[in-house]
């Protein structure tokens, strides 16, 4: 039988790494949404209709109207 002693320092480091990873994922997701908004704004400036922009970008019609 194998037993492992609990180590608080290791537990703290694991928790910190998990938090960092979660932060990276959230930042990455926000970057994607921001890029979609940027593209939608450019499409809107080019005269594309709102429903087409929504279909292409995945943003809602309301999001696009607020740009």
Residue pairs with C-beta under 8 A, 6 or more apart in sequence:
36 57
36 58
36 59
37 57
37 59
37 63
37 67
39 56
39 57
40 53
40 57
40 59
40 63
40 64
40 67
41 67
43 52
43 53
43 56
43 57
44 50
44 53
44 64
44 67
50 61
50 64
50 65
51 61
53 59
53 64
54 60
54 61
54 63
54 64
57 64
